[in-house]
């Protein structure tokens, strides 16, 4: 049984980097539209942040929008993936606890399901990096 498992693990291990690439691209796509909407009307976002009780709403609106658009670019190319995943994690935690948590889990009810999935992706990138198909691997390969 151990030999079969080791054979299977050996043959499928190359999928790890493909999976990380697809996860990075999926998450970058997921951040793209919200980032663009924030930049399209940053004043409204700042007002909304203020209504949610977020301190310094204008500064935080710019920081969230900048973090998300930077995340789109860096995740797409797999550049500084672990580093950008940290502020994106903060953005997701703020989104979960200020907007979505009170609606429960279900995305259908504006719950925290989608930001939670994004958060899980980000934790994978923090712990595993960008994978072989990334600028990180090219520049920082050990």
FIKOLZA-1660 file (N, C-alpha, C; in steps of 0.1 Angstrom, whole numbers, plus 5000, padded with zeros to 4 digits):
% residues 142
   i   px   py   pz ch aa at
   1 5008 4988 5000  A  X  N
   1 5000 5000 5000  A  X CA
   1 5009 5013 5000  A  X  C
   2 5019 5012 5008  A  X  N
   2 5028 5024 5009  A  X CA
   2 5035 5026 4995  A  X  C
   3 5039 5016 4988  A  X  N
   3 5045 5018 4975  A  X CA
   3 5035 5024 4965  A  X  C
   4 5023 5020 4966  A  X  N
   4 5013 5025 4957  A  X CA
   4 5011 5040 4960  A  X  C
   5 5010 5043 4973  A  X  N
   5 5008 5057 4976  A  X CA
   5 5020 5066 4972  A  X  C
   6 5032 5061 4975  A  X  N
   6 5044 5068 4971  A  X CA
   6 5045 5070 4956  A  X  C
   7 5041 5060 4948  A  X  N
   7 5041 5061 4933  A  X CA
   7 5031 5072 4929  A  X  C
   8 5019 5072 4935  A  X  N
   8 5008 5082 4932  A  X CA
   8 5013 5096 4936  A  X  C
   9 5019 5097 4947  A  X  N
   9 5024 5110 4952  A  X CA
   9 5035 5115 4943  A  X  C
  10 5044 5107 4939  A  X  N
  10 5054 5111 4930  A  X CA
  10 5049 5115 4916  A  X  C
  11 5039 5108 4911  A  X  N
  11 5033 5112 4898  A  X CA
  11 5025 5124 4898  A  X  C
  12 5019 5127 4909  A  X  N
  12 5010 5139 4910  A  X CA
  12 5016 5151 4916  A  X  C
  13 5028 5150 4921  A  X  N
  13 5035 5161 4928  A  X CA
  13 5037 5173 4919  A  X  C
  14 5038 5171 4906  A  X  N
  14 5040 5183 4897  A  X CA
  14 5028 5191 4896  A  X  C
  15 5016 5186 4900  A  X  N
  15 5004 5194 4900  A  X CA
  15 5004 5205 4910  A  X  C
  16 5013 5205 4920  A  X  N
  16 5013 5215 4931  A  X CA
  16 5015 5229 4925  A  X  C
  17 5025 5230 4916  A  X  N
  17 5028 5243 4910  A  X CA
  17 5017 5248 4901  A  X  C
  18 5011 5238 4893  A  X  N
  18 5000 5242 4884  A  X CA
  18 4988 5246 4893  A  X  C
  19 4986 5240 4904  A  X  N
  19 4975 5244 4913  A  X CA
  19 4977 5257 4919  A  X  C
  20 4989 5260 4923  A  X  N
  20 4993 5273 4928  A  X CA
  20 4991 5284 4918  A  X  C
  21 4995 5281 4905  A  X  N
  21 4994 5291 4894  A  X CA
  21 4979 5294 4892  A  X  C
  22 4971 5283 4891  A  X  N
  22 4957 5285 4888  A  X CA
  22 4950 5292 4900  A  X  C
  23 4954 5289 4912  A  X  N
  23 4948 5296 4924  A  X CA
  23 4952 5311 4924  A  X  C
  24 4965 5314 4920  A  X  N
  24 4969 5328 4920  A  X CA
  24 4961 5336 4909  A  X  C
  25 4960 5330 4898  A  X  N
  25 4952 5337 4887  A  X CA
  25 4937 5338 4890  A  X  C
  26 4932 5328 4896  A  X  N
  26 4918 5329 4900  A  X CA
  26 4916 5340 4911  A  X  C
  27 4924 5340 4921  A  X  N
  27 4923 5351 4931  A  X CA
  27 4926 5365 4926  A  X  C
  28 4936 5366 4917  A  X  N
  28 4938 5379 4911  A  X CA
  28 4926 5384 4903  A  X  C
  29 4920 5375 4896  A  X  N
  29 4907 5378 4889  A  X CA
  29 4896 5382 4899  A  X  C
  30 4895 5375 4910  A  X  N
  30 4886 5378 4920  A  X CA
  30 4887 5392 4926  A  X  C
  31 4900 5397 4927  A  X  N
  31 4902 5410 4933  A  X CA
  31 4901 5421 4922  A  X  C
  32 4902 5418 4910  A  X  N
  32 4902 5428 4899  A  X CA
  32 4890 5437 4899  A  X  C
  33 4878 5431 4898  A  X  N
  33 4866 5439 4897  A  X CA
  33 4863 5448 4910  A  X  C
  34 4865 5442 4922  A  X  N
  34 4863 5451 4934  A  X CA
  34 4873 5462 4934  A  X  C
  35 4886 5459 4930  A  X  N
  35 4896 5470 4930  A  X CA
  35 4892 5481 4920  A  X  C
  36 4888 5477 4908  A  X  N
  36 4884 5487 4898  A  X CA
  36 4872 5495 4902  A  X  C
  37 4863 5489 4909  A  X  N
  37 4851 5496 4914  A  X CA
  37 4855 5506 4924  A  X  C
  38 4864 5502 4933  A  X  N
  38 4869 5512 4943  A  X CA
  38 4875 5524 4937  A  X  C
  39 4884 5521 4927  A  X  N
  39 4891 5532 4921  A  X CA
  39 4882 5541 4913  A  X  C
  40 4872 5535 4907  A  X  N
  40 4862 5543 4899  A  X CA
  40 4855 5553 4907  A  X  C
  41 4853 5550 4920  A  X  N
  41 4845 5560 4928  A  X CA
  41 4850 5559 4943  A  X  C
  42 4863 5563 4944  A  X  N
  42 4870 5562 4957  A  X CA
  42 4863 5571 4967  A  X  C
  43 4857 5582 4964  A  X  N
  43 4850 5591 4973  A  X CA
  43 4838 5583 4980  A  X  C
  44 4830 5576 4971  A  X  N
  44 4819 5569 4976  A  X CA
  44 4824 5557 4986  A  X  C
  45 4835 5551 4982  A  X  N
  45 4840 5540 4990  A  X CA
  45 4845 5546 5004  A  X  C
  46 4851 5558 5004  A  X  N
  46 4855 5564 5016  A  X CA
  46 4843 5567 5025  A  X  C
  47 4832 5572 5019  A  X  N
  47 4820 5575 5026  A  X CA
  47 4814 5562 5032  A  X  C
  48 4814 5552 5024  A  X  N
  48 4809 5539 5029  A  X CA
  48 4817 5534 5040  A  X  C
  49 4831 5535 5039  A  X  N
  49 4839 5530 5050  A  X CA
  49 4836 5538 5063  A  X  C
  50 4834 5551 5061  A  X  N
  50 4831 5559 5073  A  X CA
  50 4818 5555 5079  A  X  C
  51 4808 5551 5071  A  X  N
  51 4795 5547 5076  A  X CA
  51 4796 5533 5083  A  X  C
  52 4806 5525 5080  A  X  N
  52 4809 5513 5087  A  X CA
  52 4817 5514 5100  A  X  C
  53 4821 5527 5102  A  X  N
  53 4829 5529 5114  A  X CA
  53 4844 5526 5112  A  X  C
  54 4848 5525 5100  A  X  N
  54 4863 5523 5098  A  X CA
  54 4870 5536 5100  A  X  C
  55 4880 5536 5108  A  X  N
  55 4887 5549 5111  A  X CA
  55 4895 5554 5099  A  X  C
  56 4896 5567 5098  A  X  N
  56 4903 5573 5086  A  X CA
  56 4898 5567 5073  A  X  C
  57 4885 5569 5070  A  X  N
  57 4879 5562 5059  A  X CA
  57 4886 5565 5045  A  X  C
  58 4890 5577 5043  A  X  N
  58 4896 5581 5030  A  X CA
  58 4909 5574 5028  A  X  C
  59 4917 5575 5038  A  X  N
  59 4931 5568 5038  A  X CA
  59 4929 5553 5036  A  X  C
  60 4920 5547 5044  A  X  N
  60 4917 5533 5043  A  X CA
  60 4911 5529 5030  A  X  C
  61 4903 5537 5024  A  X  N
  61 4898 5534 5010  A  X CA
  61 4909 5534 5000  A  X  C
  62 4918 5543 5001  A  X  N
  62 4929 5543 4991  A  X CA
  62 4938 5531 4994  A  X  C
  63 4940 5528 5007  A  X  N
  63 4949 5517 5010  A  X CA
  63 4943 5504 5005  A  X  C
  64 4930 5502 5007  A  X  N
  64 4923 5489 5003  A  X CA
  64 4924 5488 4988  A  X  C
  65 4920 5499 4981  A  X  N
  65 4920 5499 4966  A  X CA
  65 4934 5496 4961  A  X  C
  66 4944 5503 4967  A  X  N
  66 4958 5501 4962  A  X CA
  66 4963 5487 4965  A  X  C
  67 4960 5482 4976  A  X  N
  67 4964 5468 4980  A  X CA
  67 4957 5458 4970  A  X  C
  68 4945 5460 4967  A  X  N
  68 4938 5450 4958  A  X CA
  68 4943 5451 4944  A  X  C
  69 4946 5463 4939  A  X  N
  69 4951 5464 4925  A  X CA
  69 4965 5459 4924  A  X  C
  70 4973 5462 4934  A  X  N
  70 4986 5457 4935  A  X CA
  70 4986 5441 4936  A  X  C
  71 4977 5436 4944  A  X  N
  71 4975 5422 4945  A  X CA
  71 4972 5415 4932  A  X  C
  72 4963 5422 4924  A  X  N
  72 4960 5416 4911  A  X CA
  72 4973 5415 4902  A  X  C
  73 4981 5425 4902  A  X  N
  73 4993 5425 4894  A  X CA
  73 5003 5415 4899  A  X  C
  74 5006 5416 4912  A  X  N
  74 5016 5407 4918  A  X CA
  74 5012 5392 4918  A  X  C
  75 5000 5389 4921  A  X  N
  75 4995 5375 4921  A  X CA
  75 4995 5370 4907  A  X  C
  76 4992 5378 4897  A  X  N
  76 4991 5373 4884  A  X CA
  76 5005 5368 4879  A  X  C
  77 5015 5376 4883  A  X  N
  77 5029 5373 4879  A  X CA
  77 5036 5364 4889  A  X  C
  78 5030 5362 4900  A  X  N
  78 5037 5354 4911  A  X CA
  78 5050 5361 4916  A  X  C
  79 5048 5375 4918  A  X  N
  79 5060 5383 4922  A  X CA
  79 5057 5388 4936  A  X  C
  80 5065 5386 4946  A  X  N
  80 5064 5390 4960  A  X CA
  80 5051 5384 4965  A  X  C
  81 5047 5372 4961  A  X  N
  81 5035 5366 4965  A  X CA
  81 5032 5365 4979  A  X  C
  82 5042 5360 4987  A  X  N
  82 5040 5359 5001  A  X CA
  82 5038 5372 5008  A  X  C
  83 5046 5382 5003  A  X  N
  83 5045 5396 5009  A  X CA
  83 5031 5402 5006  A  X  C
  84 5026 5402 4994  A  X  N
  84 5014 5409 4991  A  X CA
  84 5002 5401 4997  A  X  C
  85 5004 5388 5000  A  X  N
  85 4993 5381 5006  A  X CA
  85 4990 5385 5020  A  X  C
  86 5000 5391 5027  A  X  N
  86 4998 5396 5041  A  X CA
  86 4988 5408 5041  A  X  C
  87 4990 5419 5034  A  X  N
  87 4980 5430 5034  A  X CA
  87 4967 5426 5028  A  X  C
  88 4967 5417 5018  A  X  N
  88 4954 5412 5012  A  X CA
  88 4947 5404 5023  A  X  C
  89 4954 5397 5031  A  X  N
  89 4947 5390 5042  A  X CA
  89 4940 5400 5052  A  X  C
  90 4947 5411 5055  A  X  N
  90 4941 5421 5063  A  X CA
  90 4929 5427 5057  A  X  C
  91 4929 5430 5044  A  X  N
  91 4918 5435 5037  A  X CA
  91 4906 5425 5038  A  X  C
  92 4909 5412 5036  A  X  N
  92 4898 5402 5037  A  X CA
  92 4892 5401 5051  A  X  C
  93 4901 5402 5061  A  X  N
  93 4896 5401 5075  A  X CA
  93 4887 5413 5078  A  X  C
  94 4891 5425 5074  A  X  N
  94 4883 5437 5076  A  X CA
  94 4870 5435 5069  A  X  C
  95 4870 5430 5056  A  X  N
  95 4858 5428 5049  A  X CA
  95 4848 5418 5056  A  X  C
  96 4854 5408 5061  A  X  N
  96 4846 5398 5067  A  X CA
  96 4839 5404 5080  A  X  C
  97 4847 5410 5088  A  X  N
  97 4842 5415 5101  A  X CA
  97 4834 5428 5101  A  X  C
  98 4836 5436 5090  A  X  N
  98 4829 5449 5090  A  X CA
  98 4816 5448 5081  A  X  C
  99 4816 5439 5071  A  X  N
  99 4806 5438 5061  A  X CA
  99 4798 5425 5061  A  X  C
 100 4805 5414 5061  A  X  N
 100 4799 5401 5057  A  X CA
 100 4795 5393 5069  A  X  C
 101 4802 5394 5080  A  X  N
 101 4799 5384 5091  A  X CA
 101 4785 5384 5096  A  X  C
 102 4779 5396 5098  A  X  N
 102 4766 5397 5103  A  X CA
 102 4755 5390 5094  A  X  C
 103 4759 5387 5082  A  X  N
 103 4750 5381 5072  A  X CA
 103 4751 5365 5072  A  X  C
 104 4760 5360 5080  A  X  N
 104 4762 5346 5081  A  X CA
 104 4772 5341 5070  A  X  C
 105 4773 5328 5068  A  X  N
 105 4783 5323 5059  A  X CA
 105 4779 5324 5044  A  X  C
 106 4767 5322 5040  A  X  N
 106 4763 5320 5026  A  X CA
 106 4766 5333 5018  A  X  C
 107 4772 5331 5007  A  X  N
 107 4774 5342 4997  A  X CA
 107 4761 5347 4992  A  X  C
 108 4751 5338 4991  A  X  N
 108 4738 5343 4986  A  X CA
 108 4732 5353 4995  A  X  C
 109 4735 5354 5007  A  X  N
 109 4730 5364 5017  A  X CA
 109 4740 5375 5020  A  X  C
 110 4750 5376 5011  A  X  N
 110 4762 5386 5013  A  X CA
 110 4770 5382 5026  A  X  C
 111 4770 5369 5028  A  X  N
 111 4778 5364 5040  A  X CA
 111 4793 5364 5037  A  X  C
 112 4800 5358 5046  A  X  N
 112 4815 5358 5045  A  X CA
 112 4821 5347 5037  A  X  C
 113 4813 5339 5030  A  X  N
 113 4818 5328 5023  A  X CA
 113 4829 5331 5013  A  X  C
 114 4827 5340 5004  A  X  N
 114 4837 5344 4993  A  X CA
 114 4849 5350 4999  A  X  C
 115 4848 5360 5008  A  X  N
 115 4861 5365 5014  A  X CA
 115 4868 5355 5022  A  X  C
 116 4861 5345 5028  A  X  N
 116 4867 5334 5035  A  X CA
 116 4875 5325 5026  A  X  C
 117 4870 5322 5014  A  X  N
 117 4877 5314 5004  A  X CA
 117 4889 5322 5000  A  X  C
 118 4888 5335 4997  A  X  N
 118 4900 5343 4994  A  X CA
 118 4910 5342 5005  A  X  C
 119 4906 5343 5017  A  X  N
 119 4915 5342 5028  A  X CA
 119 4922 5329 5029  A  X  C
 120 4915 5318 5026  A  X  N
 120 4922 5305 5025  A  X CA
 120 4932 5304 5014  A  X  C
 121 4929 5310 5003  A  X  N
 121 4939 5311 4992  A  X CA
 121 4951 5318 4997  A  X  C
 122 4949 5330 5003  A  X  N
 122 4960 5338 5007  A  X CA
 122 4969 5331 5018  A  X  C
 123 4963 5323 5026  A  X  N
 123 4970 5316 5036  A  X CA
 123 4979 5305 5029  A  X  C
 124 4974 5299 5019  A  X  N
 124 4982 5290 5011  A  X CA
 124 4994 5296 5005  A  X  C
 125 4992 5309 4999  A  X  N
 125 5003 5316 4993  A  X CA
 125 5013 5320 5004  A  X  C
 126 5009 5324 5015  A  X  N
 126 5018 5328 5026  A  X CA
 126 5026 5316 5030  A  X  C
 127 5020 5304 5031  A  X  N
 127 5027 5292 5036  A  X CA
 127 5035 5284 5025  A  X  C
 128 5030 5285 5013  A  X  N
 128 5036 5277 5002  A  X CA
 128 5043 5285 4992  A  X  C
 129 5041 5298 4991  A  X  N
 129 5046 5306 4981  A  X CA
 129 5039 5305 4968  A  X  C
 130 5045 5310 4957  A  X  N
 130 5038 5311 4944  A  X CA
 130 5039 5299 4936  A  X  C
 131 5048 5290 4939  A  X  N
 131 5050 5278 4930  A  X CA
 131 5061 5280 4920  A  X  C
 132 5063 5270 4912  A  X  N
 132 5074 5270 4902  A  X CA
 132 5071 5280 4890  A  X  C
 133 5059 5282 4887  A  X  N
 133 5055 5291 4876  A  X CA
 133 5053 5305 4881  A  X  C
 134 5064 5311 4885  A  X  N
 134 5063 5325 4891  A  X CA
 134 5076 5332 4889  A  X  C
 135 5075 5345 4890  A  X  N
 135 5087 5353 4891  A  X CA
 135 5094 5351 4904  A  X  C
 136 5087 5348 4914  A  X  N
 136 5093 5345 4927  A  X CA
 136 5103 5333 4926  A  X  C
 137 5098 5323 4919  A  X  N
 137 5107 5311 4917  A  X CA
 137 5119 5314 4909  A  X  C
 138 5117 5322 4899  A  X  N
 138 5129 5326 4890  A  X CA
 138 5139 5334 4898  A  X  C
 139 5134 5344 4906  A  X  N
 139 5143 5353 4912  A  X CA
 139 5149 5348 4926  A  X  C
 140 5140 5341 4933  A  X  N
 140 5144 5337 4947  A  X CA
 140 5146 5322 4949  A  X  C
 141 5147 5315 4938  A  X  N
 141 5148 5300 4940  A  X CA
 141 5159 5297 4948  A  X  C
 142 5157 5288 4958  A  X  N
 142 5167 5284 4967  A  X CA
 142 5176 5274 4961  A  X  C
% end
